[in-house]
């Protein structure tokens, strides 16, 4: 599960989650928006804070777990997308 969806499910605003993690709210907002990638250390911390519901891989590369359908809607993938040429 990606962090954005976990926060929504838990009805937890990103700024409050950031405070609980001892982070600047901008760090979480930028990660959710896809403008800043989290460090490995923060990804592990998020995995621990969410009891593994957001894996460290999903925290660092959430875009690999989202697919946009033909109608422009986001679909959450159970496994990361395979990158072309890999």
C-alpha positions as CSV (number, residue, x, y, z in Angstrom):
1,X,0.0,0.0,0.0
2,X,1.3,3.4,-0.8
3,X,1.6,6.0,2.0
4,X,-1.0,8.4,0.5
5,X,-3.6,5.6,0.6
6,X,-2.6,4.4,4.1
7,X,-3.0,8.0,5.4
8,X,-6.4,8.3,3.8
9,X,-7.5,4.9,5.2
10,X,-6.3,5.9,8.7
11,X,-7.9,9.4,8.4
12,X,-4.5,10.8,9.3
13,X,-3.4,14.1,7.8
14,X,0.1,14.1,6.4
15,X,1.3,16.9,8.7
16,X,0.2,14.9,11.7
17,X,2.0,11.8,10.5
18,X,5.1,13.9,9.9
19,X,5.0,15.2,13.4
20,X,4.7,11.6,14.8
21,X,7.8,10.7,12.7
22,X,9.7,13.7,13.8
23,X,9.8,15.1,10.2
24,X,9.0,18.4,8.6
25,X,5.5,18.1,7.1
26,X,7.0,19.2,3.7
27,X,8.9,16.0,3.5
28,X,5.7,13.9,3.6
29,X,3.8,16.2,1.3
30,X,6.6,16.2,-1.3
31,X,6.8,12.5,-1.1
32,X,3.1,12.1,-1.7
33,X,3.2,14.6,-4.5
34,X,6.1,12.7,-6.1
35,X,8.4,15.7,-6.1
36,X,10.9,14.3,-3.5
37,X,12.0,10.7,-2.9
38,X,12.4,9.5,0.6
39,X,15.7,8.3,2.0
40,X,16.1,4.6,2.8
41,X,16.2,5.5,6.5
42,X,12.9,7.3,6.3
43,X,11.4,4.5,4.2
44,X,12.3,2.0,7.0
45,X,10.8,4.3,9.6
46,X,7.6,4.6,7.6
47,X,7.4,0.8,7.3
48,X,7.8,0.4,11.0
49,X,5.2,3.2,11.8
50,X,2.6,1.6,9.6
51,X,3.3,-2.0,10.9
52,X,4.5,-3.0,7.5
53,X,1.4,-1.9,5.7
54,X,3.5,0.5,3.7
55,X,6.6,-1.3,2.7
56,X,9.9,0.5,2.4
57,X,9.8,-0.2,-1.3
58,X,6.4,1.4,-1.6
59,X,7.6,4.4,0.4
60,X,10.6,5.0,-1.8
61,X,9.0,4.2,-5.2
62,X,5.3,4.7,-4.9
63,X,5.0,5.4,-8.6
64,X,6.0,1.8,-9.3
65,X,2.8,0.6,-7.6
66,X,0.4,3.0,-9.4
67,X,-1.0,2.5,-12.9
68,X,-3.3,5.0,-14.7
69,X,-6.2,3.4,-16.6
70,X,-7.5,4.6,-19.9
71,X,-10.0,6.9,-18.0
72,X,-7.2,8.6,-16.1
73,X,-8.0,6.9,-12.8
74,X,-5.2,5.6,-10.5
75,X,-5.2,1.8,-10.0
76,X,-3.0,0.4,-7.1
77,X,-0.9,-2.6,-8.2
78,X,-0.1,-5.5,-5.9
79,X,3.4,-5.8,-7.3
80,X,5.7,-3.2,-8.8
81,X,5.5,-2.5,-12.6
82,X,8.4,-4.1,-14.5
83,X,10.6,-1.4,-16.0
84,X,11.2,-1.6,-19.8
85,X,14.7,-2.8,-20.7
86,X,15.4,-4.5,-17.4
